[in-house]
């Protein structure tokens, strides 16, 4: 009697994490700039980035990703008191 041993072939598909997918994307697209790749992966809303002048009044301030990203909501008197 002959016994056969079945080997597992690595053909079973598993779900990849987002970091693995991004790493593969970077490996395939080495020639593109990092900004272009990130912009194609992450959909972003247009934002306005202005330096805070002494004439601005800060309404609210909070960290998005402490201590790296902070948001300041201010009024801009030069623009009729609009929020910025």
N, C-alpha and C positions, 0 to 999 in steps of 0.2 A: 504494500500500500504506500502511495506517495503522498506526502503532506506538502501542501503549498502554503507559503507564508505570504500574506497580503501586506504590501507596504503602503503606508500612507503617502500619497503624492501631495504635494503642497498646492493642489488646485482649488482648495476650498477658499472661497472669497470671504474676506472679513471687511468690516467697515473701517476706513482709515479716519484718523482724527484730523481735525483742521490743520494742526501743525505739520502732520505728515503730507497733507495735500499741498500746503504752502511750500514745504521743502522741495517736493517734486517739481512744483511750478518754477521755483527759483533755479533748480538744477537744469531744467529744460531751457530756460530763458536767461542764460548768463549774460547775454549781450545787452539786455534792456536795463535801463536805469531802475534803481530801487523804487523811486517815487512812482514811476509809470506802472510798475507791477503792483504796488500797494494800492494805487488808485483804481486799478482794474479789479482787484479783489474786494476792496472795501468801498461800498457805495457811500458817498458823503454828500451832505447838504452844503450849499455854499455858505461860508461864514465870513464875517468881517473881523479882521484882527487889527486893532489900533493900539498904539502906545497910550498909556494912561497919563494925561496931562494934569497939572495941578488944578486947572479950572473945572475938571470933571468932578461930579459928585457921585460917590460910590453908593449904590442902593443895596446891592447884595453881593457877597463874595463867597465862593465855595470851591473846594477841590474836586476835580473830576477823577484824577488819579494821583493821589497824594504821594510825594511832594512835587511831582513832575508837571501836572497840568492843573491850572487854576483858572476859574471863570470869574470875571468881575462884570456885574451889570451896573452900568453908569448912565447918568444923564449928561447930554452934551449941550451946554448952553449956546455954543456957536451955531448949532443946527436947530435952534428953536426948542431945545429941551427934549429932543427925541432920545429914546433909549438906545444904548449901544452895547 
